Amino acid sequence: MPDRGGGPTGPRMRVGRPSRRARTLLMTLGVLAVLGMVFAMFAGFWTDWLWYRSVHYSSVFTTTLWTKIGLFFVFGLLMAAAVGLNIWLAHRLRPPLSAMSVEQQSLDRYRMSIAPYKKWLLCGITALVGLIAGASAASEWRTWLMWVNGVAFGKTDPQFHLDVSFYAFDLPWYRFLLGFGFAATILSLIAAVLTHYLYGGLRVTSPGARATAAATGHLSVLLGVFVTLKAVAYWLDRYGLAVKSSDFKATGNWTGLRYVDANAYLPAKTILFCIAVICAVLFFATLWRRTWQLPVIGFGLMVLSAILIGGLYPAIVQKFQVEPNEQAKEAAYVQKNLEATREAYDIDDTKVTDYAGTSDTQDKTKLRDAAADAASYRLMDPNIVSPTFEQLQQVRNYYGFPSNLAVDRYKTKDGKVQDTVIGLRELNLAGIPKNNWINDHFRYTHGYGVVAAKGTEADEGRPVFTEYNLPSTGDLPRYEQRIYYGEKTTTYSIVGGPQKEIDYSDDTGEKTTSYKGNSGVSLANPLNRAAYAMAFNEPQILYSGAIGDGSRILYNRTPKQRVEAVAPWLTIDGVSYPAVVDGRVQWIVDAYTTTNGYPYSSRTTLGDTTLDSLTAANNQRVVAQQNQVNYIRNSVKATVDAYTGEVKLYQWDTQDPVLKTWMKAFPGTVEPKKDISPELLSHIRYPQDLFKVQRELLTRYHVTDAQTFLSGSEVWQIPNDPTNRSGDAVPPYYLSLKMPGESSQTFSLTTTMTPNGRDNLSAFMTVAADANTSDYGKISILKLPTGKTIDGPKRVQSQFNSEPSIAESIRLLKGGDSEVEYGNLLTVPLDGGLLYVEPVYLRGGGLKYPLLRKVLVTYGGNTAFEDTLDKALNKVFGTEGSATEPPGTGSGTGSDTGGGGTGSGGNNPPPSNNPTVQEALKDAQKAFEDGQTALKNGDWQAYGQAQKDLQDALKKAEDAQAQAGKPGAGGKNGDGKGGASPGASASPTPNSSPSGSPSGG
């Protein structure tokens, strides 16, 4: 008979089934893939453990790890148990017989299909929700540790009279528990509803009751739990009002209770709490009444009450009670906010002093002498001269300096403290002769030496180096010069093994070395090598012959990375700076403890508050920059050894309860303040980021009277940096200065403030930044009168630029391809007025780095633009000279880059009766005048010839003096190179330019 199957006859073909060999291969690949993923996870864990052990902070790793594991399992199991229990209970309470309906017949198919897999399905669902909940809970390890280790602040909030620790440590944990409870209840409710529906306990279209009595009781209990949690939420919301942020038009960002909160929201939350408790009782009563009528009525009443009492009533109070008389109603609450904010940001002891802004002294000589002692005018701007350091002291292309150098204090040979610009010659892999794996990670491993210069002096426009050359030599005591850890060291290095490292090169050739420190992780163990090969995705680590006995891998090498890793509970300052301490180069890192739970204290976002024209350009942002905080303390000073990478944390603020809490959580990680050595203490300074946060708050919170605060008449702002066009705030500057009423200069951090929306000056703010003084951290504000218009930074800069003679000089300086760069605009209080000093740099011709060429000075409406600070001050005050020179003002800044002027160093040649000297000086004077004329006319060829004639004439005079047995001709003043001060001539070697002869305009 014919085949009716519609298919081919003959034996059946086995299609799609792989062979045994293929199955074996697939299984092997699958096992290998699983093993690879497991080893990758193990490698990450193992390398982290090895790193923490290498820096001797393994307790941080274990405490954090066990806390995360504990939270993961506890809350994961709780969530899995809650959801699983309710699924099991709903299944157990299913009706024995399902209704005969189309709906139930459709569900029968689903029930039958999952019947064989019910246990597996239950385990899978509970495991999934448990994993998600556990992972979420593990991320709350900081919240748990702060709650369980919390230390009292010793201060209470003004509304509920609870210790601040309740809001900072307890309330966040209670809110987490509440959120977890809501999540567990909602998931359990959803799971129970689906199970009841699947097994007939709930019906949508079937005839009869919509829910069985068992299902009604089960779901009512879950709803009762939900409403109970809502009642708890209403109760906690009462306390949350003390740390609630809101937009208050009178003051902007606001934290804490206002009138409407205290008189409407607070009683509303209490009433809603009571209603929620009653509603929860009604839901639980359904277990006995088996009806939804009362719970539904109660729930509806709660929702209606939330709308009317919790929403409408406060809006009515705000509209008809507060707004018609806002200042009177809000004053008491504003006063609480004022006091709490000033305390939380440590600005409550700020001293505000009225300052005239103008001087009444008529004696110009007296003013000139006072200006000499008012400050150590830092002409070397650390944010501009980095290219100069690099060009003059880089020595090799594989070294580099950070774009922003540091300002520190070091003693000179005569024992005086000198403001110093300092940077490390760090490794720059982009400059090595050939990039490959061996060179990048084995041969070029470290930088070499400190380079430092006087902050107040220049020699021919260049820095006057006090530590220079390679290896470094100079005024600093002997120290370990190799820099294995630094801001620019962002890649790993493998050291100490068979492969030698490039140490440095000199005239005799290349020197090699091997790392002798105990830093890093040993790679002698094959397991360690395999783990790092996986972690760094670099297979060569596993089999390279360059790795052997003694090999160690160094990574996490920037100071901020290391401190953040060993203390993840700290917020790290955006800037770390190096210091030579006890024979070592130490990176000093400022670290903060913060919280956003300080009642009534206004919040600020660290990233926004610490942004200025320098951080924006160089990405020196505070770590965790998006953190919103309303309490901050510089509680920890950390150091990182540039050779060994050793990290030390020192307790700086011994009263900070947040730090005490973390010290309880991580015992032994923070060393006491008394362990800070005197030499390290001499280099500790007040941190910039904290100062920027405080100055931002003090633009509003410098007032202590609520009525003035509400009026907004005393609101200030941080001016934009007038020296660039970024539109960002002016950065604060480190400067040694003498504030009014003080007898000596103090190393300080300074800034200016202007009225909101205007460019005149409102205030000058400083903080004592020298940790060796008893006034360290003391903030002072000189408040300018509102009835006078005192020029602010933008107006001063505009005045500089609009002065015809200055504008013409700048135009000449820009001749050819030269570029003018403005340095830090320094503000110094002087005899009731304000003295502004701004160095001007020229980057021109073939020179790739800026040189100090002019100094801008203004005081009392008088402006000068001269070659030296000494001459500029003389011109501003109308004096020919002064008995006392400002520190470093004798340094010449005469030009050798075309159009830079012919300034003297301030040391005039001694008179002589020698006819040859007299004739030579006349020739020099003529050459000088010819040079000035050529400069005004823009005739650079004639100018260059005049400079040559000038140099020849002075050389002739000097030789004649020497032959007569008299002192030489001095500092070659007027020779176009700029005379050096006595301090400037002490280091001729580092000031020689490696780039060849000076360029012409």
Salt bridges, closest charged atoms under 4 A:
ASP108 OD1 - ARG111 NH2 2.04
ASP237 OD2 - LYS269 NZ 3.56
ASP261 OD1 - LYS244 NZ 2.82
GLU323 OE1 - LYS319 NZ 3.98
GLU330 OE2 - ARG258 NE 3.74
GLU343 OE2 - ARG633 NH2 3.55
ASP373 OD2 - LYS738 NZ 2.50
ASP408 OD1 - ARG409 NH2 3.55
ASP408 OD2 - HIS683 ND1 3.02
GLU457 OE2 - LYS454 NZ 3.86
GLU460 OE1 - ARG462 NH1 3.31
ASP475 OD1 - LYS413 NZ 3.62
GLU480 OE2 - ARG482 NH1 3.14
GLU501 OE1 - HIS446 ND1 3.48
ASP503 OD1 - HIS446 NE2 2.89
ASP503 OD2 - ARG482 NH2 2.89
GLU510 OE1 - ARG443 NH2 3.39
ASP590 OD1 - LYS637 NZ 2.44
ASP612 OD2 - LYS692 NZ 2.99
ASP641 OD2 - ARG584 NE 3.08
ASP653 OD2 - ARG633 NE 3.86
ASP675 OD1 - LYS674 NZ 3.53
ASP689 OD1 - LYS692 NZ 3.46
GLU714 OE1 - HIS702 NE2 3.95
GLU714 OE1 - LYS783 NZ 3.34
ASP770 OD1 - ARG409 NH1 3.10
ASP791 OD1 - ARG795 NH1 3.99
GLU808 OE2 - ARG811 NH2 2.76
GLU821 OE2 - ARG843 NE 2.74
GLU866 OE2 - LYS875 NZ 3.47
ASP867 OD1 - LYS854 NZ 2.55
ASP870 OD1 - ARG368 NH2 2.45
ASP896 OD2 - ARG462 NH1 3.87
ASP896 OD1 - ARG853 NH2 2.32
ASP930 OD2 - LYS926 NZ 3.14
ASP952 OD2 - LYS948 NZ 3.38
ASP959 OD2 - LYS955 NZ 3.05
